[in-house]
Amino acid sequence: MRKLIHLAGIVMVLQGVSGTIDRLFVQPFFGPVLNFFNRVVVGRLDFLTGYEIFANLSLAALGVSLVIAADRTRPS
């Protein structure tokens, strides 16, 4: 379970950073995979209009916190 949470955190960090890069510039590689949150989730939520970069950076910060939390737990 710990490794699954760690993996989910890493994916969230990658998607958040990639989404931010995609909003600021253009993401040439792994666009459909790494920009799923940016292109599908953020695009369908009206209250995030204008806050796309903040939403992507928040996703990356949440992913970092998941990675840290997974590393601090004891293996069972």
C-alpha positions in Angstrom: 0.0 0.0 0.0 2.9 2.3 0.8 4.4 1.9 -2.6 1.0 2.5 -4.3 0.6 5.8 -2.4 4.2 6.7 -3.3 3.6 5.9 -7.0 0.3 8.0 -7.0 2.2 10.9 -5.5 4.9 10.7 -8.2 2.3 10.6 -10.9 0.5 13.6 -9.4 3.8 15.6 -9.3 4.6 14.7 -12.9 1.1 15.6 -14.1 1.1 18.9 -12.1 4.5 20.0 -13.4 3.7 18.9 -16.9 0.3 20.7 -16.9 2.0 23.9 -15.7 4.6 23.6 -18.5 1.8 22.9 -21.0 -0.1 26.1 -19.9 3.0 28.3 -20.0 4.6 26.8 -23.1 3.9 23.7 -25.2 4.4 20.1 -23.9 5.8 18.2 -26.9 6.1 14.7 -25.3 3.7 12.4 -23.4 1.0 15.1 -23.7 -2.1 12.9 -23.5 -0.6 10.9 -20.6 1.0 13.6 -18.5 -1.5 16.4 -19.2 -4.7 14.4 -18.4 -5.4 16.5 -15.3 -4.7 19.7 -17.2 -6.7 19.0 -20.3 -9.6 16.9 -19.0 -10.2 17.8 -15.4 -9.3 21.5 -15.4 -11.0 22.0 -18.7 -14.4 20.7 -17.4 -14.5 22.6 -14.1 -15.8 26.1 -14.6 -14.5 27.5 -11.3 -10.9 26.7 -12.3 -11.2 29.0 -15.4 -8.3 31.5 -15.1 -6.7 29.4 -12.3 -5.2 26.6 -14.4 -1.6 27.2 -13.4 -2.6 27.3 -9.7 -4.6 24.1 -10.1 -1.7 22.3 -11.7 0.8 23.6 -9.1 -1.6 22.5 -6.4 -1.7 19.0 -7.8 2.1 18.9 -7.8 2.2 20.1 -4.2 -0.4 17.5 -3.2 1.7 14.9 -4.9 4.8 16.0 -3.1 3.0 15.7 0.2 1.8 12.2 -0.7 5.4 11.1 -1.5 6.6 12.6 1.9 3.8 10.9 3.8 4.4 7.6 2.1 8.1 7.8 2.9 7.4 8.6 6.6 5.2 5.6 7.3 6.6 2.4 8.6 6.5 -0.6 6.4 3.9 -3.1 7.6 
